[in-house]
């Protein structure tokens, strides 16, 4: 039995960001080998829906143009080098050098665009009962009184029964305030990690780097889904991190920093720039990209407002003495 929710959206994603994602999807679809006349007609209908649709299409094409130009230069340079290699030796010719930043732009643009197109959010949304878009947070109140705060880009499915309550976290991050019911355990499944409680407050984060469970109140038991799994108990202020097949790593958590997203903030203390950028990218459409690998370990101590992350690149530029370049509304380069 699916719980009837009471939903209170705290932040609302920009519809233009959704249109940009759709435009990216159309860009790839129209270039697929199996594109059909129906696809082409549907694209034209989509394009004519509103001026905003046409603007999103223009921005998507601009993004791919930025990718294509440096990529062509790299290819031409490689071809020239191959030709020179089979000819007789000659004095070296001074050529225009393709800087590493441009190579990085070409590679990372490809990754960013593919991520936008292949991002499994749409699929997860279809599999889920409740989901949030990038930059959105949502409160869901279940029929048993439990309150769930879904963070950005999160998808869950819910199964409320008489004997147990189960929430499957497909992706993203949720803060749970579970209604106390000792005879009716509340289980959160994220990947192959099960978290069991009867009534408490805790968060579960499920992403590409694994699963993290953090307890704010009460007691939580976590572990894998195998019959011989090791159960790890957690108390307030503790986190358990699961990576691949590794056993849980239990740590003391800074709850004010770890759970600051509930108040619309991202708090970093001496955190590597690479980690900061990855976290910011969870909350805003498009990408901040680090072109110079030497910048990745730079320590960052800062507080960002989730609703003001468009200014994050400028703040990082000023505090770290680095350079930022806005290529499009959805792509900012740090070098």
Rosetta blueprint (number, residue, H / E / L):
1 X L
2 X L
3 X L
4 X L
5 X L
6 X E
7 X E
8 X E
9 X E
10 X E
11 X E
12 X L
13 X L
14 X L
15 X H
16 X H
17 X H
18 X H
19 X H
20 X H
21 X H
22 X H
23 X H
24 X H
25 X H
26 X H
27 X H
28 X H
29 X H
30 X H
31 X L
32 X L
33 X L
34 X L
35 X L
36 X L
37 X H
38 X H
39 X H
40 X H
41 X H
42 X H
43 X H
44 X H
45 X H
46 X H
47 X H
48 X L
49 X L
50 X L
51 X H
52 X H
53 X H
54 X H
55 X H
56 X H
57 X H
58 X H
59 X H
60 X H
61 X H
62 X H
63 X H
64 X H
65 X H
66 X H
67 X H
68 X H
69 X H
70 X H
71 X H
72 X H
73 X H
74 X H
75 X H
76 X H
77 X H
78 X H
79 X H
80 X H
81 X H
82 X H
83 X H
84 X H
85 X H
86 X H
87 X L
88 X L
89 X L
90 X L
91 X L
92 X L
93 X L
94 X L
95 X L
96 X L
97 X L
98 X L
99 X L
100 X H
101 X H
102 X H
103 X H
104 X H
105 X H
106 X H
107 X H
108 X H
109 X H
110 X H
111 X H
112 X H
113 X H
114 X H
115 X H
116 X H
117 X H
118 X H
119 X L
120 X L
121 X H
122 X H
123 X H
124 X H
125 X H
126 X H
127 X H
128 X L
129 X L
130 X E
131 X E
132 X L
133 X L
134 X L
135 X L
136 X L
137 X E
138 X E
139 X E
140 X E
141 X E
142 X L
143 X L
144 X L
145 X L
146 X L
147 X E
148 X E
149 X E
150 X E
151 X L
152 X L
153 X L
154 X L
155 X E
156 X E
157 X E
158 X E
159 X E
160 X E
161 X L
162 X L
163 X L
164 X E
165 X E
166 X E
167 X E
168 X E
169 X E
170 X E
171 X E
172 X E
173 X E
174 X E
175 X E
176 X E
177 X E
178 X L
179 X L
180 X L
181 X L
182 X L
183 X L
184 X L
185 X E
186 X E
187 X E
188 X E
189 X E
190 X E
191 X L
192 X L
193 X E
194 X E
195 X E
196 X E
197 X E
198 X L
199 X L
200 X L
201 X E
202 X E
203 X E
204 X E
205 X E
206 X E
207 X E
208 X L
209 X L
210 X E
211 X E
212 X E
213 X E
214 X E
215 X E
216 X E
217 X E
218 X L
219 X E
220 X E
221 X E
222 X E
223 X E
224 X E
225 X L
226 X L
227 X L
228 X L
229 X L
230 X L
231 X L
232 X E
233 X E
234 X E
235 X E
236 X L
237 X L
238 X E
239 X E
240 X E
241 X E
242 X E
243 X L
244 X L
245 X L
246 X L
247 X L
248 X L
249 X E
250 X E
251 X E
252 X E
253 X L
254 X L
255 X H
256 X H
257 X H
258 X H
259 X L
260 X H
261 X H
262 X H
263 X H
264 X L
265 X E
266 X E
267 X E
268 X E
269 X E
270 X E
271 X E
272 X E
273 X H
274 X H
275 X H
276 X H
277 X H
278 X H
279 X H
280 X H
281 X H
282 X H
283 X H
284 X L
285 X L
286 X L
287 X E
288 X E
289 X E
290 X E
291 X L
292 X L
293 X H
294 X H
295 X H
296 X L
297 X L
298 X L
299 X E
300 X E
301 X E
302 X E
303 X E
304 X E
305 X E
306 X H
307 X H
308 X H
309 X H
310 X H
311 X H
312 X H
313 X H
314 X H
315 X H
316 X H
317 X H
318 X H
319 X H
320 X H
321 X L
322 X L
323 X L
324 X E
325 X E
326 X E
327 X E
328 X E
329 X L
330 X L
331 X E
332 X E
333 X E
334 X E
335 X L
